[in-house]
Amino acid sequence: MSTTKEHTLRYTYYDREDEMPAQELELVKKALAAREKAYAQYSGFMVGAAVLLENGIILTGNNQENAASPSGLCAERVAVYHAGAEYPDVKMLKIAVCGGKKGSSSAVPVAPCGACRQVMAEVIRRYGRDFDVLMIGEDETVVIKASSLLPFSFEYIG
């Protein structure tokens, strides 16, 4: 017997910074600052990320490219792994992601790649808690649950 299921996608959309809660706005600003420090010599597309932990600490990351592609690392994974290395027992509450050429933001919200989405799915399993992903664009920010980005993620079966 077959069953049809539906996956519903819910998100919050901000088209003005002054609509955002102060905590989210601070995270956006940290991600934007991190973006400007990215090492994007090959693509020219600089990405920044900022992670808010349950203890109130914000950690950042940015993309780090390498001539031996795909040896580089995305901003989201740099920030998430930084959080896991420094505060392994502290849950993530939010991550903000932005991208663009040096000094400017992408016109549309920047979404994490598939590898980063899988890492986020692992963070959900590790801590037993979903978290918000803020995808930042020039004129809009979308806030969505990490679990909505990759509904059929890989799981270890061993």
DSSP file with accessible surface (Angstrom, degrees, kcal/mol):
  #  RESIDUE AA STRUCTURE BP1 BP2  ACC     N-H-->O    O-->H-N    N-H-->O    O-->H-N    TCO  KAPPA ALPHA  PHI   PSI    X-CA   Y-CA   Z-CA
    1    1 A M              0   0  226      0, 0.0     2,-0.3     0, 0.0     0, 0.0   0.000 360.0 360.0 360.0 131.0    0.0    0.0    0.0
    2    2 A S        -     0   0  111      2,-0.0     2,-0.4     0, 0.0     0, 0.0  -0.690 360.0-160.1 -97.2 152.3    1.4    3.4   -0.9
    3    3 A T        -     0   0  104     -2,-0.3     2,-0.5     2,-0.0     0, 0.0  -0.996  10.0-142.6-130.0 136.3    1.1    6.6    1.1
    4    4 A T        -     0   0  137     -2,-0.4     2,-0.3     2,-0.0    -2,-0.0  -0.863  21.7-172.9 -98.9 130.3    1.5   10.1   -0.2
    5    5 A K        -     0   0  185     -2,-0.5     2,-0.4     2,-0.0    -2,-0.0  -0.856  11.8-142.3-119.5 158.9    3.2   12.5    2.3
    6    6 A E        -     0   0  172     -2,-0.3     2,-0.6     2,-0.0    -2,-0.0  -0.949   1.0-150.6-124.5 138.4    3.7   16.2    2.0
    7    7 A H        -     0   0  104     -2,-0.4     2,-0.4     2,-0.0    -2,-0.0  -0.942  17.2-156.0-106.9 117.9    6.6   18.3    3.1
    8    8 A T        -     0   0   89     -2,-0.6     2,-0.6     2,-0.0    -2,-0.0  -0.811   2.3-149.8 -97.8 135.5    5.6   21.8    4.1
    9    9 A L        -     0   0   94     -2,-0.4     2,-0.4     2,-0.0    -2,-0.0  -0.915  16.2-178.5-108.0 119.3    8.1   24.6    4.0
   10   10 A R        +     0   0  202     -2,-0.6   135,-0.6   135,-0.1     2,-0.3  -0.958  11.0 156.8-118.0 136.7    7.7   27.5    6.5
   11   11 A Y  E     -A  144   0A 134     -2,-0.4     2,-0.4   133,-0.1   133,-0.2  -0.981  36.4-122.9-152.0 162.0   10.0   30.5    6.6
   12   12 A T  E     -A  143   0A  70    131,-2.8   131,-3.1    -2,-0.3     2,-0.5  -0.907  24.2-156.1-107.8 139.4   10.1   34.1    7.8
   13   13 A Y  E     -A  142   0A 105     -2,-0.4     2,-0.5   129,-0.2   129,-0.2  -0.960   8.4-172.6-120.9 126.5   10.9   36.8    5.3
   14   14 A Y  E     +A  141   0A  36    127,-3.0   127,-2.6    -2,-0.5     3,-0.1  -0.984  12.7 175.9-117.6 128.0   12.3   40.2    6.2
   15   15 A D  S    S+     0   0   82     -2,-0.5     2,-0.3   125,-0.2    -1,-0.1   0.408  74.3  46.2-107.9   3.4   12.6   43.0    3.5
   16   16 A R  S >  S-     0   0  138    125,-0.1     3,-1.5     1,-0.1     4,-0.4  -0.996  73.1-137.6-143.1 138.3   13.9   45.6    6.0
   17   17 A E  G >  S+     0   0  103     -2,-0.3     3,-1.7     1,-0.3    -1,-0.1   0.847 102.6  64.5 -60.6 -35.3   16.5   45.3    8.7
   18   18 A D  G 3  S+     0   0  118      1,-0.3    -1,-0.3    -3,-0.1     4,-0.1   0.598  94.6  61.6 -70.6  -6.4   14.4   47.2   11.2
   19   19 A E  G <  S+     0   0   78     -3,-1.5    -1,-0.3     2,-0.1    -2,-0.2   0.660  87.9  93.4 -84.3 -19.7   11.8   44.4   11.1
   20   20 A M  S <  S-     0   0   15     -3,-1.7    -6,-0.0    -4,-0.4    -3,-0.0  -0.485  85.9-106.2 -80.6 144.5   14.4   41.9   12.4
   21   21 A P     >  -     0   0   63      0, 0.0     4,-2.4     0, 0.0     3,-0.4  -0.336  35.2-112.7 -60.5 150.0   14.8   41.0   16.1
   22   22 A A  H  > S+     0   0   82      1,-0.2     4,-2.4     2,-0.2     5,-0.2   0.868 115.6  55.2 -56.0 -40.2   18.0   42.6   17.6
   23   23 A Q  H  > S+     0   0   97      1,-0.2     4,-1.7     2,-0.2    -1,-0.2   0.908 110.7  44.4 -63.0 -41.8   19.6   39.2   18.1
   24   24 A E  H  > S+     0   0   12     -3,-0.4     4,-2.4     2,-0.2    -2,-0.2   0.898 111.3  53.6 -70.4 -38.5   19.2   38.2   14.5
   25   25 A L  H  X S+     0   0   33     -4,-2.4     4,-2.4     1,-0.2    -2,-0.2   0.913 107.7  50.9 -63.7 -39.9   20.3   41.6   13.3
   26   26 A E  H  X S+     0   0   96     -4,-2.4     4,-2.1    -5,-0.2    -1,-0.2   0.919 110.0  50.2 -62.0 -41.8   23.5   41.3   15.3
   27   27 A L  H  X S+     0   0    1     -4,-1.7     4,-2.2     2,-0.2    -2,-0.2   0.911 109.2  51.6 -63.8 -41.4   24.1   37.8   13.8
   28   28 A V  H  X S+     0   0    3     -4,-2.4     4,-2.6     1,-0.2    -1,-0.2   0.933 109.2  50.2 -60.3 -46.2   23.6   39.3   10.3
   29   29 A K  H  X S+     0   0  118     -4,-2.4     4,-2.2     1,-0.2    -1,-0.2   0.892 110.0  50.3 -62.7 -38.6   26.1   42.0   10.9
   30   30 A K  H  X S+     0   0   93     -4,-2.1     4,-2.3     2,-0.2    -1,-0.2   0.896 110.9  49.3 -66.9 -39.3   28.7   39.5   12.2
   31   31 A A  H  X S+     0   0    0     -4,-2.2     4,-2.2     2,-0.2    -2,-0.2   0.917 110.3  50.7 -65.5 -42.1   28.2   37.3    9.1
   32   32 A L  H  X S+     0   0   40     -4,-2.6     4,-1.2     1,-0.2    -2,-0.2   0.915 111.6  47.7 -61.9 -41.2   28.6   40.4    6.8
   33   33 A A  H  < S+     0   0   55     -4,-2.2     4,-0.4     1,-0.2     3,-0.3   0.908 110.8  51.4 -66.6 -39.9   31.9   41.3    8.6
   34   34 A A  H >< S+     0   0    2     -4,-2.3     3,-1.6     1,-0.2     4,-0.2   0.872 102.1  61.9 -64.6 -36.5   33.2   37.7    8.3
   35   35 A R  H >< S+     0   0   14     -4,-2.2     3,-1.9     1,-0.3    -1,-0.2   0.887  95.3  60.2 -56.5 -39.6   32.4   37.7    4.6
   36   36 A E  T 3< S+     0   0   57     -4,-1.2    -1,-0.3    -3,-0.3    -2,-0.2   0.647 103.2  52.2 -67.8 -12.4   34.9   40.6    4.0
   37   37 A K  T <  S+     0   0  156     -3,-1.6    -1,-0.3    -4,-0.4    -2,-0.2   0.335  83.1 126.6-102.4   4.7   37.7   38.4    5.4
   38   38 A A    <   -     0   0   13     -3,-1.9     2,-0.8    -4,-0.2    26,-0.2  -0.212  61.0-132.1 -63.8 152.6   37.0   35.4    3.1
   39   39 A Y  B     +f   64   0B  97     24,-2.3    26,-2.7     1,-0.1     3,-0.1  -0.882  45.9 149.8-105.7  95.3   39.8   33.9    1.0
   40   40 A A     >  +     0   0    9     -2,-0.8     4,-1.6    24,-0.2    -1,-0.1  -0.394   5.4 146.5-126.2  53.8   38.0   33.7   -2.4
   41   41 A Q  T  4 S+     0   0  128      1,-0.2    -1,-0.1     2,-0.2    23,-0.0   0.715  75.4  38.1 -64.6 -24.0   40.9   34.1   -4.8
   42   42 A Y  T  4 S+     0   0  132     -3,-0.1    -1,-0.2     3,-0.1    -2,-0.1   0.864 127.0  26.2-100.6 -44.9   39.4   31.8   -7.5
   43   43 A S  T  4 S-     0   0   58      2,-0.1    -2,-0.2     1,-0.0     3,-0.1   0.757  82.8-143.3 -90.4 -28.6   35.7   32.4   -7.5
   44   44 A G     <  +     0   0   27     -4,-1.6     2,-0.8     1,-0.2    58,-0.4   0.470  63.0 123.6  75.3   0.2   35.6   36.0   -6.2
   45   45 A F        -     0   0   74     56,-0.1     2,-0.4    54,-0.1    -1,-0.2  -0.837  48.8-159.6 -99.2 108.1   32.4   35.1   -4.3
   46   46 A M  E     -B  100   0A  16     54,-2.4    54,-1.7    -2,-0.8     2,-0.4  -0.747   7.6-169.6 -93.3 131.7   33.0   35.8   -0.7
   47   47 A V  E     -B   99   0A  14     -2,-0.4    16,-1.7    52,-0.2     2,-0.3  -0.962   3.5-170.6-124.4 137.9   30.8   34.1    1.9
   48   48 A G  E     -BC  98  62A   0     50,-2.5    50,-2.4    -2,-0.4     2,-0.3  -0.934   2.0-173.2-124.1 150.9   30.5   34.8    5.6
   49   49 A A  E     -BC  97  61A   0     12,-2.7    12,-2.2    -2,-0.3     2,-0.4  -0.990   6.8-165.7-141.3 148.8   28.7   32.9    8.3
   50   50 A A  E     -BC  96  60A   0     46,-1.9    46,-2.7    -2,-0.3     2,-0.5  -0.996   8.1-156.3-137.6 131.4   27.9   33.6   12.0
   51   51 A V  E     -BC  95  59A   0      8,-3.5     8,-2.2    -2,-0.4     2,-0.6  -0.920   4.0-153.2-110.2 129.7   26.7   31.0   14.5
   52   52 A L  E     -BC  94  58A   5     42,-2.8    41,-3.2    -2,-0.5    42,-1.4  -0.907  16.9-155.7-100.5 123.4   24.8   31.9   17.7
   53   53 A L  E >   -B   92   0A   0      4,-2.7     3,-2.3    -2,-0.6    39,-0.2  -0.582  29.5-108.1 -95.5 162.6   25.3   29.4   20.5
   54   54 A E  T 3  S+     0   0   96     37,-2.8    38,-0.1     1,-0.3    -1,-0.1   0.774 118.5  60.1 -60.3 -26.6   23.0   28.7   23.4
   55   55 A N  T 3  S-     0   0   74     36,-0.2    -1,-0.3     2,-0.1     3,-0.1   0.380 121.3-106.0 -84.6   4.4   25.4   30.3   25.8
   56   56 A G  S <  S+     0   0   51     -3,-2.3     2,-0.2     1,-0.3    -2,-0.1   0.331  76.4 135.2  92.1  -8.0   25.2   33.6   23.8
   57   57 A I        -     0   0   55     -5,-0.1    -4,-2.7     1,-0.0     2,-0.5  -0.529  42.3-151.8 -76.3 139.7   28.6   33.4   22.1
   58   58 A I  E     -C   52   0A  35     -6,-0.2     2,-0.4    -2,-0.2    -6,-0.2  -0.962  12.4-173.3-112.9 127.4   28.7   34.2   18.4
   59   59 A L  E     -C   51   0A  19     -8,-2.2    -8,-3.5    -2,-0.5     2,-0.3  -0.917   8.4-154.6-117.3 147.0   31.4   32.5   16.3
   60   60 A T  E     +C   50   0A  52     -2,-0.4     2,-0.3   -10,-0.2   -10,-0.2  -0.755  13.8 176.5-120.9 165.9   32.1   33.3   12.6
   61   61 A G  E     -C   49   0A   3    -12,-2.2   -12,-2.7    -2,-0.3     2,-0.3  -0.960   7.7-162.0-155.6 165.3   33.6   31.7    9.6
   62   62 A N  E     -C   48   0A  21     -2,-0.3   -14,-0.2   -14,-0.2   -27,-0.1  -0.961  38.2 -78.5-148.2 163.6   34.1   32.5    5.9
   63   63 A N        -     0   0   13    -16,-1.7   -24,-2.3    -2,-0.3     2,-0.5  -0.384  36.6-162.2 -69.1 142.3   34.9   30.5    2.8
   64   64 A Q  B     -fG  39  73B  79      9,-2.6     9,-2.1   -26,-0.2   -24,-0.2  -0.934  11.7-161.8-127.3 100.9   38.5   29.4    2.3
   65   65 A E        -     0   0   38    -26,-2.7     2,-0.3    -2,-0.5   -24,-0.1  -0.393   4.2-163.1 -84.3 165.2   39.2   28.5   -1.3
   66   66 A N        -     0   0   77     -2,-0.1     6,-0.3     1,-0.1     5,-0.2  -0.994  29.6-126.1-147.9 142.7   42.1   26.4   -2.5
   67   67 A A  S    S+     0   0   73     -2,-0.3     2,-1.6     1,-0.3    -1,-0.1   0.809 107.5  67.4 -59.8 -29.6   43.7   25.9   -6.0
   68   68 A A  S >  S-     0   0   56      2,-0.0     3,-2.1    -3,-0.0    -1,-0.3  -0.486 102.0-134.1 -90.0  65.8   43.2   22.2   -5.5
   69   69 A S  T 3  S+     0   0  103     -2,-1.6    -2,-0.1     1,-0.3    -4,-0.0  -0.315  83.2  30.9 -59.6 136.4   39.4   22.4   -5.6
   70   70 A P  T 3  S+     0   0  121      0, 0.0    -1,-0.3     0, 0.0    -3,-0.1  -0.676  95.7  93.9-101.0  42.8   37.4   21.1   -3.8
   71   71 A S    <   +     0   0   81     -3,-2.1    -2,-0.2    -5,-0.2    -4,-0.1   0.645  69.5  89.8 -70.0 -15.3   39.9   21.3   -1.0
   72   72 A G  S    S-     0   0   24     -6,-0.3     2,-0.4     1,-0.0    -7,-0.2  -0.034  72.3-129.2 -71.2-176.9   38.5   24.6    0.2
   73   73 A L  B     -G   64   0B  59     -9,-2.1    -9,-2.6   -11,-0.1     2,-0.1  -1.000  13.5-116.8-142.3 139.3   35.7   24.9    2.8
   74   74 A C     >  -     0   0   35     -2,-0.4     4,-2.2   -11,-0.2     5,-0.2  -0.346  28.0-116.4 -70.7 154.8   32.5   26.8    2.8
   75   75 A A  H  > S+     0   0    0      1,-0.2     4,-2.6     2,-0.2     5,-0.2   0.872 113.0  56.5 -59.1 -40.5   31.8   29.6    5.4
   76   76 A E  H  > S+     0   0   11      1,-0.2     4,-2.9     2,-0.2    -1,-0.2   0.928 109.6  44.2 -61.2 -45.0   29.0   27.6    7.0
   77   77 A R  H  > S+     0   0   49      2,-0.2     4,-2.8     1,-0.2     5,-0.3   0.891 110.8  54.5 -69.6 -36.6   31.1   24.6    7.7
   78   78 A V  H  X S+     0   0   38     -4,-2.2     4,-2.1     2,-0.2    -2,-0.2   0.958 114.3  41.6 -58.7 -47.3   34.0   26.7    9.0
   79   79 A A  H  X S+     0   0    0     -4,-2.6     4,-2.4     2,-0.2    -2,-0.2   0.927 116.7  47.0 -67.5 -44.8   31.7   28.4   11.5
   80   80 A V  H  X S+     0   0    8     -4,-2.9     4,-2.5    -5,-0.2    -2,-0.2   0.930 115.1  45.4 -64.9 -44.5   29.8   25.2   12.5
   81   81 A Y  H  X S+     0   0  120     -4,-2.8     4,-2.4    -5,-0.2    -1,-0.2   0.870 110.3  55.1 -68.8 -33.9   33.1   23.2   12.9
   82   82 A H  H  X S+     0   0   72     -4,-2.1     4,-2.6    -5,-0.3     5,-0.3   0.939 109.7  47.2 -59.8 -45.7   34.6   26.2   14.9
   83   83 A A  H  X S+     0   0    4     -4,-2.4     4,-2.9     1,-0.2    -2,-0.2   0.925 112.7  48.7 -61.9 -44.2   31.6   26.0   17.2
   84   84 A G  H  < S+     0   0   15     -4,-2.5    -1,-0.2     1,-0.2    -2,-0.2   0.855 114.1  46.4 -65.2 -33.9   31.9   22.3   17.6
   85   85 A A  H  < S+     0   0   79     -4,-2.4    -2,-0.2    -5,-0.2    -1,-0.2   0.904 122.0  34.1 -75.0 -41.1   35.6   22.5   18.3
   86   86 A E  H  < S+     0   0  114     -4,-2.6    -2,-0.2     1,-0.2    -3,-0.2   0.830 135.8  19.9 -84.0 -35.8   35.4   25.4   20.8
   87   87 A Y    ><  +     0   0   73     -4,-2.9     3,-1.8    -5,-0.3    -1,-0.2  -0.551  67.1 166.1-135.2  67.5   32.1   24.5   22.5
   88   88 A P  T 3  S+     0   0   54      0, 0.0    -1,-0.1     0, 0.0    -4,-0.1   0.719  78.8  45.9 -63.3 -19.9   31.3   20.9   21.8
   89   89 A D  T 3  S+     0   0  149      2,-0.1     2,-0.5    38,-0.0    -5,-0.1   0.292  92.7  94.1-105.2   9.3   28.6   20.7   24.5
   90   90 A V  S <  S-     0   0   29     -3,-1.8    -3,-0.1    -7,-0.2     2,-0.1  -0.896  71.6-129.2-109.0 127.4   26.8   23.9   23.6
   91   91 A K        -     0   0   71     -2,-0.5   -37,-2.8     1,-0.1     2,-0.3  -0.370  18.4-118.8 -74.2 149.4   23.8   23.8   21.2
   92   92 A M  E     -B   53   0A   8    -39,-0.2   -39,-0.2    37,-0.2     3,-0.1  -0.689  25.7-179.5 -83.6 139.5   23.5   26.0   18.1
   93   93 A L  E     -     0   0A  38    -41,-3.2    39,-2.1     1,-0.4     2,-0.3   0.751  64.9  -6.8-103.0 -38.4   20.5   28.4   18.0
   94   94 A K  E     -Bd  52 132A  23    -42,-1.4   -42,-2.8    37,-0.2    -1,-0.4  -0.992  48.7-157.7-155.5 155.7   21.0   30.1   14.7
   95   95 A I  E     -Bd  51 133A   0     37,-2.0    39,-3.3    -2,-0.3     2,-0.4  -0.995  11.8-156.7-137.0 135.1   23.4   30.5   11.8
   96   96 A A  E     -Bd  50 134A   0    -46,-2.7   -46,-1.9    -2,-0.4     2,-0.4  -0.920  10.1-169.1-110.2 140.3   23.4   33.5    9.4
   97   97 A V  E     +Bd  49 135A   0     37,-2.8    39,-2.9    -2,-0.4    13,-0.4  -0.995  10.9 165.0-133.3 131.4   24.9   33.2    5.9
   98   98 A C  E     +B   48   0A   1    -50,-2.4   -50,-2.5    -2,-0.4     2,-0.3  -0.964   6.3 178.3-141.0 158.8   25.7   35.9    3.4
   99   99 A G  E     +B   47   0A   0     37,-0.5     7,-3.1    -2,-0.3     2,-0.3  -0.976  15.6 117.4-154.7 166.0   27.7   36.2    0.2
  100  100 A G  E     -B   46   0A   2    -54,-1.7   -54,-2.4    -2,-0.3     5,-0.2  -0.886  62.0 -51.4 158.0 176.8   28.7   38.5   -2.6
  101  101 A K  S >  S-     0   0  119     -2,-0.3     3,-2.6   -56,-0.2   -56,-0.1  -0.352  85.1 -63.9 -69.2 160.0   31.7   40.1   -4.3
  102  102 A K  T 3  S+     0   0  143    -58,-0.4    -1,-0.2     1,-0.3     3,-0.1  -0.203 125.3   7.1 -50.9 126.3   34.0   42.0   -2.0
  103  103 A G  T 3  S+     0   0   61     -3,-0.1     2,-0.3     1,-0.1    -1,-0.3   0.423 119.4  77.4  82.4  -0.7   32.1   45.0   -0.5
  104  104 A S    <   -     0   0   56     -3,-2.6     2,-0.3     0, 0.0    -1,-0.1  -0.988  69.3-127.7-143.0 152.7   28.7   44.0   -1.8
  105  105 A S        -     0   0   29     -2,-0.3    -5,-0.3    -5,-0.2    -4,-0.1  -0.660  34.6 -97.4 -96.6 153.6   26.0   41.5   -1.0
  106  106 A S        -     0   0   27     -7,-3.1    32,-2.7    -2,-0.3    33,-0.1  -0.367  30.0-127.6 -61.4 143.4   24.3   39.1   -3.3
  107  107 A A  S    S+     0   0   75     30,-0.2    32,-0.8    31,-0.2    -1,-0.1   0.860  94.5  45.2 -63.9 -34.4   20.9   40.4   -4.6
  108  108 A V  S    S-     0   0   90     29,-0.2    -2,-0.1    30,-0.1    28,-0.1  -0.750 106.6 -83.8-108.8 156.2   19.2   37.3   -3.5
  109  109 A P        -     0   0   28      0, 0.0     2,-0.5     0, 0.0    28,-0.3  -0.296  45.8-122.0 -57.5 139.6   19.5   35.4   -0.2
  110  110 A V        -     0   0   16     26,-1.3    26,-0.3   -13,-0.4   -13,-0.1  -0.766  26.7-157.4 -89.7 123.7   22.5   33.0   -0.2
  111  111 A A        -     0   0   49     -2,-0.5   -13,-0.0    24,-0.1    24,-0.0  -0.770  23.0-104.4-101.4 144.9   21.5   29.4    0.5
  112  112 A P        -     0   0    2      0, 0.0    -1,-0.1     0, 0.0    23,-0.0  -0.323  37.7-113.7 -63.9 147.9   23.9   26.8    1.9
  113  113 A C     >  -     0   0   55      1,-0.1     4,-2.3     4,-0.0     5,-0.2  -0.178  35.4 -94.5 -71.8 174.6   25.3   24.2   -0.5
  114  114 A G  H  > S+     0   0   48      1,-0.2     4,-2.2     2,-0.2     5,-0.2   0.888 124.5  52.3 -60.7 -42.1   24.3   20.5   -0.2
  115  115 A A  H  > S+     0   0   47      1,-0.2     4,-2.1     2,-0.2    -1,-0.2   0.921 111.0  47.6 -62.6 -41.7   27.4   19.6    1.8
  116  116 A C  H  > S+     0   0    1      1,-0.2     4,-2.4     2,-0.2    -2,-0.2   0.889 109.3  53.7 -67.1 -36.7   26.7   22.4    4.3
  117  117 A R  H  X S+     0   0   69     -4,-2.3     4,-2.2     2,-0.2    -1,-0.2   0.908 108.0  50.5 -63.6 -38.8   23.1   21.3    4.6
  118  118 A Q  H  X S+     0   0   39     -4,-2.2     4,-2.0     2,-0.2    -2,-0.2   0.913 109.0  51.1 -65.6 -40.4   24.2   17.8    5.4
  119  119 A V  H  X S+     0   0   20     -4,-2.1     4,-2.0     1,-0.2    -2,-0.2   0.918 109.6  50.9 -62.4 -40.8   26.5   19.1    8.1
  120  120 A M  H  X S+     0   0    2     -4,-2.4     4,-2.2     1,-0.2    -2,-0.2   0.900 106.8  53.9 -64.1 -38.5   23.6   21.1    9.6
  121  121 A A  H  X S+     0   0   10     -4,-2.2     4,-2.1     1,-0.2    -1,-0.2   0.897 107.8  51.1 -61.8 -37.9   21.5   17.9    9.6
  122  122 A E  H  X S+     0   0  100     -4,-2.0     4,-3.1     2,-0.2    -1,-0.2   0.892 106.5  54.0 -66.4 -38.0   24.3   16.2   11.6
  123  123 A V  H  X S+     0   0   12     -4,-2.0     4,-2.3     2,-0.2     6,-0.3   0.914 106.9  52.0 -62.7 -40.9   24.3   19.1   14.1
  124  124 A I  H  X>S+     0   0   32     -4,-2.2     4,-1.7     1,-0.2     5,-0.9   0.940 113.6  43.4 -60.0 -46.7   20.5   18.6   14.6
  125  125 A R  H  <5S+     0   0   84     -4,-2.1    -2,-0.2     1,-0.2    -1,-0.2   0.913 112.2  54.0 -64.8 -41.3   21.1   14.9   15.3
  126  126 A R  H  <5S+     0   0  136     -4,-3.1    -2,-0.2     1,-0.2    -1,-0.2   0.898 123.3  25.2 -60.2 -44.0   24.1   15.6   17.5
  127  127 A Y  H  <5S-     0   0   36     -4,-2.3    -1,-0.2     2,-0.2    -2,-0.2   0.474  98.9-126.3-103.4  -5.4   22.2   18.0   19.8
  128  128 A G  T  <5S+     0   0   69     -4,-1.7     2,-0.3    -5,-0.2    -3,-0.2   0.822  76.4 102.2  66.4  30.6   18.6   16.8   19.3
  129  129 A R      < -     0   0   95     -5,-0.9    -2,-0.2    -6,-0.3   -37,-0.2  -0.973  64.6-136.0-152.1 131.8   17.5   20.3   18.4
  130  130 A D        -     0   0   44     -2,-0.3     2,-0.3    -3,-0.1    15,-0.0  -0.329  26.4-163.3 -75.1 164.6   16.7   22.1   15.2
  131  131 A F        -     0   0    2     -2,-0.1    15,-3.0    13,-0.0    16,-0.3  -0.961  20.9 -95.1-148.2 165.2   18.0   25.7   14.6
  132  132 A D  E     -dE  94 145A  28    -39,-2.1   -37,-2.0    -2,-0.3     2,-0.5  -0.601  23.9-156.5 -86.2 144.1   17.3   28.7   12.4
  133  133 A V  E     -dE  95 144A   0     11,-3.2    11,-2.3    -2,-0.3     2,-0.7  -0.986   6.3-157.3-118.2 120.5   19.2   29.5    9.2
  134  134 A L  E     -dE  96 143A   0    -39,-3.3   -37,-2.8    -2,-0.5     2,-0.6  -0.897   5.2-163.8 -99.2 115.8   19.2   33.1    8.2
  135  135 A M  E     -dE  97 142A  21      7,-3.3     7,-2.5    -2,-0.7     2,-0.4  -0.916  14.3-153.0-103.9 115.0   19.9   33.5    4.4
  136  136 A I  E     + E   0 141A   8    -39,-2.9   -26,-1.3    -2,-0.6   -37,-0.5  -0.746  19.5 170.8-101.1 133.1   20.9   37.0    3.7
  137  137 A G        -     0   0    6      3,-2.7   -30,-0.2    -2,-0.4   -29,-0.2  -0.765  49.4 -93.3-125.2 175.2   20.4   38.9    0.4
  138  138 A E  S    S+     0   0  105    -32,-2.7   -31,-0.2    -2,-0.3   -30,-0.1   0.909 121.3  13.2 -56.0 -47.1   20.9   42.6   -0.5
  139  139 A D  S    S+     0   0  117    -32,-0.8     2,-0.3   -33,-0.1    -1,-0.2   0.305 128.5  36.7-117.0   7.1   17.3   43.5    0.1
  140  140 A E        -     0   0   52    -33,-0.1    -3,-2.7    -3,-0.1     2,-0.4  -0.994  53.3-154.7-158.3 153.2   15.8   40.6    2.0
  141  141 A T  E     -AE  14 136A  12   -127,-2.6  -127,-3.0    -2,-0.3     2,-0.4  -0.999  11.5-157.3-130.4 134.6   16.6   37.9    4.6
  142  142 A V  E     -AE  13 135A  20     -7,-2.5    -7,-3.3    -2,-0.4     2,-0.5  -0.937   3.6-160.2-112.3 132.2   14.9   34.6    4.8
  143  143 A V  E     +AE  12 134A   8   -131,-3.1  -131,-2.8    -2,-0.4     2,-0.3  -0.966  22.4 160.3-114.8 124.2   14.8   32.6    8.1
  144  144 A I  E     -AE  11 133A  10    -11,-2.3   -11,-3.2    -2,-0.5     2,-0.2  -0.947  43.9 -97.0-139.9 155.3   14.1   28.9    7.9
  145  145 A K  E >>  - E   0 132A  90   -135,-0.6     3,-1.4    -2,-0.3     4,-0.5  -0.547  30.6-128.5 -73.1 139.9   14.6   25.8   10.0
  146  146 A A  H >> S+     0   0    6    -15,-3.0     3,-1.5     1,-0.3     4,-0.6   0.873 107.5  62.3 -56.7 -37.1   17.8   23.9    9.2
  147  147 A S  H 34 S+     0   0   51    -16,-0.3     3,-0.4     1,-0.3    -1,-0.3   0.771  96.5  59.7 -63.4 -23.3   15.8   20.7    9.0
  148  148 A S  H <4 S+     0   0   22     -3,-1.4    -1,-0.3     1,-0.2    -2,-0.2   0.692  93.5  66.1 -77.5 -18.1   13.7   22.2    6.1
  149  149 A L  H << S+     0   0   16     -3,-1.5    -1,-0.2    -4,-0.5    -2,-0.2   0.762 118.5  16.3 -76.3 -26.7   16.8   22.6    3.9
  150  150 A L    ><  +     0   0   51     -4,-0.6     3,-0.7    -3,-0.4    -1,-0.3  -0.581  66.3 173.2-147.1  78.7   17.6   18.9    3.5
  151  151 A P  T 3  S+     0   0   59      0, 0.0     2,-0.3     0, 0.0    -1,-0.1   0.760  81.0  44.2 -64.8 -22.8   14.5   16.8    4.5
  152  152 A F  T 3  S+     0   0  186      2,-0.0     2,-0.0     0, 0.0     0, 0.0  -0.513  83.2 165.7-120.3  64.4   16.1   13.5    3.3
  153  153 A S    <   -     0   0   27     -3,-0.7     2,-0.1    -2,-0.3   -35,-0.0  -0.280  42.7 -91.5 -77.8 163.0   19.6   13.8    4.7
  154  154 A F        -     0   0  166     -2,-0.0     2,-0.4     1,-0.0    -1,-0.1  -0.456  40.4-164.9 -69.6 145.3   22.1   11.0    5.1
  155  155 A E        -     0   0  130     -2,-0.1     2,-0.3     2,-0.0   -33,-0.0  -0.989  26.1-108.0-131.8 144.2   22.2    9.1    8.3
  156  156 A Y        -     0   0  206     -2,-0.4     2,-0.5     1,-0.0     0, 0.0  -0.535  32.2-175.5 -70.8 128.3   24.8    6.7    9.6
  157  157 A I              0   0  164     -2,-0.3    -1,-0.0     0, 0.0    -2,-0.0  -0.931 360.0 360.0-124.7 102.8   23.7    3.1    9.5
  158  158 A G              0   0   94     -2,-0.5    -2,-0.0     0, 0.0     0, 0.0  -0.803 360.0 360.0-144.6 360.0   26.4    1.0   11.1
